[in-house]
C-alpha cells in the first residue's frame, strides 16, 4: 500500500484528495466528488481539509 503523501502531479488545490485516493487505491475524481458533495452537509469539512493539508507531507 502506498504511503500517504500529497503528490506533486495531479493535484488541484493542495493534493489532499489526490493523496487520499492514491493511498486507498481509489480514483481521484471519486474522492474529489465525495468531498464536494460532503460540503453540502453541515460540518467542519473545510477545517478538516486544511488540517490534512498541514499534516500530510508533500511528496519529495
Order of alpha helices (4+ residues) and beta strands (2+ residues): alpha-alpha-alpha
